[in-house]
Amino acid sequence: MAKSEQSRLSFDEFTRLIDHMHDEVMIYDRQYRIVYVNNACLRHYGYTQSEMIGKNFQHFSREQNCWNNSVLPSVFKLKKPLSTIQETYLGTQIFTIATPLLDSKGEVEYVLMNVRDVADDGTVQRMTDVVHEFEESPDQVVGGVICRSPVMEKVIALARQVSDLTSPCLLLGETGCGKSMLAKYIHHNSPRKDAPFVVVNCAGIPSDLFESELFGHKRGAFSGAVTDKAGLFAEAEGGTLFLDEISELPLAMQAKLLHALQEREYRPVGETRIRKADVKFLAATNRDLFSMVHSGAFREDLYYRLNVFEIQIPSLRHRREDLLPLIYYFLNQFNRQYRQHRQLSEEALVIMQRYDWRGNVRELSHVVERLVVTAGGDRILVEDLPASLYETNHFDNHPVAGQVDLKQALDDLEGKIIREVARKNGSSRQVAAALNISQSKAVRLMRKYLAGSD
């Protein structure tokens, strides 16, 4: 009896073990409310346990569009185990087995779900074998636009509104915040989605070739024009022309672009015939165009013609709620691309959440790709992170949650880093090399944070 009691797990110990399972475990009650989910939910949906437990199925399935092909309603209806293949909005394919637990009256009391990444199991009957009516699949994430924060939800709502219009739209925001991704999103949700989406990098075309690149040219129009060439306007016919970095457009070309925007027509270089332009115009810049107008660097009439609708995209540090799902979106994407199975350690994730991300979504994408490619094992540790991520002068001045003492928070973070790196490397010399600090500083920090440890 004593032996049996000693071998029995406490509830806290049991949940700790379940939280370390690779497969996701999720439990719903009869009100369609999540009563338990383990840590794997973070990988699949970008939500933490505390954000999911207590919430209703409807919130994640319909309102947030976290997954498609939901199996839960069919399990409640049929009262039998079912399985299905799903795709989450972070791009992960999952195989879900849902098992109902019936009460004494034969009614569903709980539904237990086992969810794993891209797998199959022939021992459980598929939902497609018994259910022939499915709810509509949610919209898929387009171009990496992940929307969790209220401020970004407003941006997406405005983007959907302008997608049906033919008027130009100006996208503003810092470098790397996602202007080109939002442009793709607008095109994808427009009536022109099946027509071309053509991108013009206004900073990458020499000023003397701009007119030819945009409008095309006839053979012999200038030295080197040995053949007829269709310009980018012609390529985008019926679709969308995205003028990225519009602030870099030469002044001489601004007048010609203004005419094309106003009259919906253009003329190739060396040609007398006017051509009509059935094109939706999107433009983007990270610069203050209004100030450029006042300084004479940008035409006022072109500015107001482009700025019929303006969408300001917030920086990543001003939409912190989007950070976690974006991390896992890119992690899933690059794991597939490089055929890896990398996962983030808790310590590495804490550092990434506290970092300021001045390079915005683009910087985050590059960092995650680098981690997937260069990490020493399947688990991404603190020492795998670029050193710039845990230099204190690069941290945002908002803690992850709640009000905390700054010095204590930094000490706690520093201690986690030292303990994690020391656990893997051992000697002060190796710790110093891993963190790019002097050996004397490594010794001092190890004495401070490893005193009394094994």
Secondary structure as the mmCIF struct_conf table of DSSP 4:
data_model
#
loop_
_struct_conf.conf_type_id
_struct_conf.id
_struct_conf.beg_label_comp_id
_struct_conf.beg_label_asym_id
_struct_conf.beg_label_seq_id
_struct_conf.end_label_comp_id
_struct_conf.end_label_asym_id
_struct_conf.end_label_seq_id
HELX_RH_AL_P HELX_RH_AL_P1 ALA A 2 SER A 7
BEND BEND1 ARG A 8 ARG A 8
HELX_LH_PP_P HELX_LH_PP_P1 LEU A 9 SER A 10
HELX_RH_AL_P HELX_RH_AL_P2 PHE A 11 ASP A 19
TURN_TY1_P TURN_TY1_P1 HIS A 20 HIS A 20
BEND BEND2 HIS A 22 ASP A 23
STRN STRN1 GLU A 24 ASP A 29
TURN_TY1_P TURN_TY1_P2 ARG A 30 GLN A 31
BEND BEND3 TYR A 32 TYR A 32
STRN STRN2 ARG A 33 ARG A 33
STRN STRN3 ILE A 34 VAL A 37
TURN_TY1_P TURN_TY1_P3 ASN A 39 ASN A 39
HELX_RH_AL_P HELX_RH_AL_P3 ALA A 40 TYR A 45
BEND BEND4 GLY A 46 GLY A 46
HELX_RH_AL_P HELX_RH_AL_P4 GLN A 49 MET A 52
TURN_TY1_P TURN_TY1_P4 ILE A 53 GLY A 54
STRN STRN4 ASN A 56 ASN A 56
HELX_RH_AL_P HELX_RH_AL_P5 PHE A 57 GLN A 58
HELX_RH_PI_P HELX_RH_PI_P1 HIS A 59 GLU A 63
BEND BEND5 GLN A 64 GLN A 64
STRN STRN5 TRP A 67 TRP A 67
BEND BEND6 ASN A 68 ASN A 69
HELX_RH_AL_P HELX_RH_AL_P6 LEU A 72 LEU A 78
BEND BEND7 LYS A 80 LYS A 80
STRN STRN6 LEU A 82 GLU A 87
STRN STRN7 THR A 88 THR A 88
TURN_TY1_P TURN_TY1_P5 TYR A 89 LEU A 90
BEND BEND8 GLY A 91 GLY A 91
STRN STRN8 GLN A 93 LEU A 102
TURN_TY1_P TURN_TY1_P6 SER A 104 LYS A 105
BEND BEND9 GLY A 106 GLY A 106
STRN STRN9 VAL A 108 ASP A 117
BEND BEND10 VAL A 118 VAL A 118
TURN_TY1_P TURN_TY1_P7 GLY A 122 THR A 123
BEND BEND11 VAL A 124 VAL A 124
STRN STRN10 ARG A 126 ARG A 126
HELX_RH_3T_P HELX_RH_3T_P1 MET A 127 ASP A 129
TURN_TY1_P TURN_TY1_P8 VAL A 130 VAL A 130
HELX_LH_PP_P HELX_LH_PP_P2 GLU A 135 VAL A 141
TURN_TY1_P TURN_TY1_P9 GLY A 143 GLY A 144
BEND BEND12 SER A 149 SER A 149
HELX_RH_AL_P HELX_RH_AL_P7 PRO A 150 SER A 163
TURN_TY1_P TURN_TY1_P10 ASP A 164 ASP A 164
BEND BEND13 SER A 167 SER A 167
STRN STRN11 CYS A 169 LEU A 172
BEND BEND14 GLU A 174 GLU A 174
TURN_TY1_P TURN_TY1_P11 THR A 175 GLY A 176
BEND BEND15 CYS A 177 GLY A 178
HELX_RH_AL_P HELX_RH_AL_P8 LYS A 179 HIS A 188
TURN_TY1_P TURN_TY1_P12 ASN A 189 ASN A 189
BEND BEND16 SER A 190 SER A 190
TURN_TY1_P TURN_TY1_P13 PRO A 191 ASP A 194
BEND BEND17 ALA A 195 ALA A 195
STRN STRN12 PHE A 197 ASN A 201
TURN_TY1_P TURN_TY1_P14 CYS A 202 ALA A 203
BEND BEND18 GLY A 204 ILE A 205
HELX_RH_3T_P HELX_RH_3T_P2 SER A 207 LEU A 209
HELX_RH_AL_P HELX_RH_AL_P9 PHE A 210 PHE A 215
STRN STRN13 GLY A 216 HIS A 217
TURN_TY1_P TURN_TY1_P15 ARG A 219 GLY A 220
BEND BEND19 ALA A 221 PHE A 222
TURN_TY1_P TURN_TY1_P16 SER A 223 GLY A 224
BEND BEND20 THR A 227 THR A 227
STRN STRN14 LYS A 229 ALA A 230
HELX_RH_AL_P HELX_RH_AL_P10 LEU A 232 GLU A 235
TURN_TY1_P TURN_TY1_P17 ALA A 236 GLY A 238
BEND BEND21 GLY A 239 GLY A 239
STRN STRN15 THR A 240 ASP A 244
TURN_TY1_P TURN_TY1_P18 GLU A 245 GLU A 245
HELX_RH_3T_P HELX_RH_3T_P3 ILE A 246 GLU A 248
BEND BEND22 LEU A 249 LEU A 249
HELX_RH_AL_P HELX_RH_AL_P11 LEU A 251 GLU A 263
BEND BEND23 ARG A 264 ARG A 264
STRN STRN16 GLU A 265 TYR A 266
STRN STRN17 VAL A 269 VAL A 269
TURN_TY1_P TURN_TY1_P19 GLY A 270 GLY A 270
BEND BEND24 ARG A 273 ARG A 273
STRN STRN18 ARG A 275 LYS A 276
STRN STRN19 LYS A 280 THR A 285
BEND BEND25 ASN A 286 ARG A 287
HELX_RH_AL_P HELX_RH_AL_P12 LEU A 289 SER A 295
TURN_TY1_P TURN_TY1_P20 GLY A 296 GLY A 296
BEND BEND26 ALA A 297 PHE A 298
HELX_RH_AL_P HELX_RH_AL_P13 GLU A 300 LEU A 306
TURN_TY1_P TURN_TY1_P21 ASN A 307 VAL A 308
STRN STRN20 PHE A 309 GLN A 312
HELX_LH_PP_P HELX_LH_PP_P3 ILE A 313 SER A 315
HELX_RH_3T_P HELX_RH_3T_P4 LEU A 316 HIS A 318
HELX_RH_3T_P HELX_RH_3T_P5 ARG A 320 ASP A 322
HELX_RH_AL_P HELX_RH_AL_P14 LEU A 323 TYR A 338
TURN_TY1_P TURN_TY1_P22 ARG A 339 ARG A 339
STRN STRN21 GLN A 343 LEU A 344
HELX_RH_AL_P HELX_RH_AL_P15 GLU A 346 ARG A 354
STRN STRN22 TYR A 355 TYR A 355
TURN_TY1_P TURN_TY1_P23 ARG A 358 GLY A 359
HELX_RH_AL_P HELX_RH_AL_P16 ASN A 360 THR A 374
BEND BEND27 GLY A 376 ASP A 378
STRN STRN23 ARG A 379 ILE A 380
HELX_LH_PP_P HELX_LH_PP_P4 LEU A 381 LEU A 381
HELX_RH_3T_P HELX_RH_3T_P6 VAL A 382 ASP A 384
BEND BEND28 LEU A 385 LEU A 385
HELX_RH_3T_P HELX_RH_3T_P7 ALA A 387 TYR A 390
HELX_RH_3T_P HELX_RH_3T_P8 THR A 392 HIS A 394
STRN STRN24 PHE A 395 PHE A 395
BEND BEND29 ASN A 397 HIS A 398
BEND BEND30 VAL A 400 GLY A 402
HELX_RH_AL_P HELX_RH_AL_P17 LEU A 406 ASN A 425
BEND BEND31 SER A 427 SER A 427
HELX_RH_AL_P HELX_RH_AL_P18 SER A 428 LEU A 435
TURN_TY1_P TURN_TY1_P24 ASN A 436 ASN A 436
HELX_RH_AL_P HELX_RH_AL_P19 GLN A 439 LEU A 450
TURN_TY1_P TURN_TY1_P25 ALA A 451 GLY A 452
#
